[in-house]
C-alpha cells in the first residue's frame, strides 16, 4: 500500500518540482546553471564515457567525503571503469568538483525521485553497480535500479532509533521497508546498533564498518598553512568547526571566558555554510569582538580575536594549526545534531563537543570510551574547558594523542570493506 501511495504522491508533485527548485535556487541551495538544473529531472549535462560506471549516491559534503577512499580504491582496481557521484546539495556538488579532479570520475545532481526522472537517469547512465551512503534512501530510484538488475550496495548504513521506530510504525508493518532494503545485495552498517536496526528492517547481510574512519586526513595547502601560522604567531588558538546558525552567539560567550585567562586568545569559526560568513561577522561585532573574514582576505592583527573562515575545503589548515577543536551543531537539541569528529582527531587536535550529537553518536561513543573527547554541557562549560586545556599543556597533549590514536586504529575499516566488495565488482559488466 505505502509503495503505491509514495508513487502517487510523487506523481502529483510534478507541477510543484520547478517551483521548489526555484525557491531553493533563490536561497543559494541550488545551482544557478540552467544546464545543470536539468540534472534534477534526470537529464544528463555531460556525455556518458565508455565502459563500466560505478555510481555513488551521497547526500552532501560529509557523505561524499566518506566515499572517496572506496571510490579511489575501486578506480585503481578497475582501470576500465568510471565513477559517477550524485549529491542532493549544492555544497556537496562544489565539494565533489574539487575532490574528483584528476580522477576518472564526475558529478551529477541526484534527480528528484519521480518515476520519469529516475527512469531517464538510469537509462542514460546504465550504472554497473550503485552505492548508497548512510540513510539516503530514495524508493523510486532504488526499486527501478533493482528491476534493471543493477546491484546495489549500502555503505555506512545508518538508522537511528527514531527513524527505525518511524519505519516500523508507518511502513505497512515492515513490508515496504523489507522490499526496499531487500534491493541491496550487500551492505555495511556503521556500528552494532545500526546493524541490529537495519537487519530488523530486512537488510541482510550486514557488516560493520564506518567509512569515515578510512578517509585520508584533510589536506592543507602548505603555503596557506604557513601564512596562517605566521599571522597567528604564538597566540593561543582554537577552532569551532561546522557551526550552525545560533551557535556563534554562544561561542562568543565561550571565547570571552577563554579571554579572561588568555587575553590574546584567537578563536577561528568555520561555519558549516560558508555563505553565512558576513552575517556571522555582524553578529560577533555586536558582541564586542574584533573580527576578520577570510573570504575578504581579512588579516589577523593583534586586535583581531575572532577569525571567520568562510571558505570551503580549508579545515585541514585550521585543524593543523590549532591544538583544540570544537565540533559544532552540538550546543542545541535538534533533530539531527553533531558532525564528523574524525577529521580533527586524525590531525591530532584535542576535541570538544556539545552534548547533542545524535547524528554521529557512534563516533563519539568510541572517542568517549578512550577518553579522547571532552563533552561540554553549554557555552560556559566550553569556555572553561578550553581555558583549562590551554592552562595545562600535559592535559592538552594527552587529549591530542588519544584522539589521534583512535582515528589511526579505526582506519583498517577500508581494507575490510574492500575485501568484501571485490567479488561483487569483479562479477559485473
Secondary structure, DSSP 8 states (H G I E B T S, - for coil): -HHHHHHHHHHHTHHHHHHHHHHHHHTT-S---HHHHGGGGT--SS---SS-EEEEE--SHHHHHHHHHHHHHHHHH-TT-EEEEEESSHHHHHHHHHHTTTSSEEEEE---S-HHHHHHHHHHH--SEEEEETT---HHHHHHHHHTT-EEEEEEE---HHHHHHHHHHSGGGHHHHHHHTTEEEEEESSHHHHHHHHHTT--SEEE--GGGGS------HHHHHHHHHHHTT--EEEEEEE-TTHHHHHHHHHHHHHHH-TT-EEEEEESSGGGHHHHHHHHHTTT--EEEGGGT----TT--EEE---SS-HHHHHHH-SEEEESS-SS--SS-----HHHHHTT-EEEEES--GGGHHHHHHHHHTT-EEEESSHHHHHHHHHHHHH-HHHHHHHHHHHHHHHHHHTTHHHHHHHHHHHHHHH--
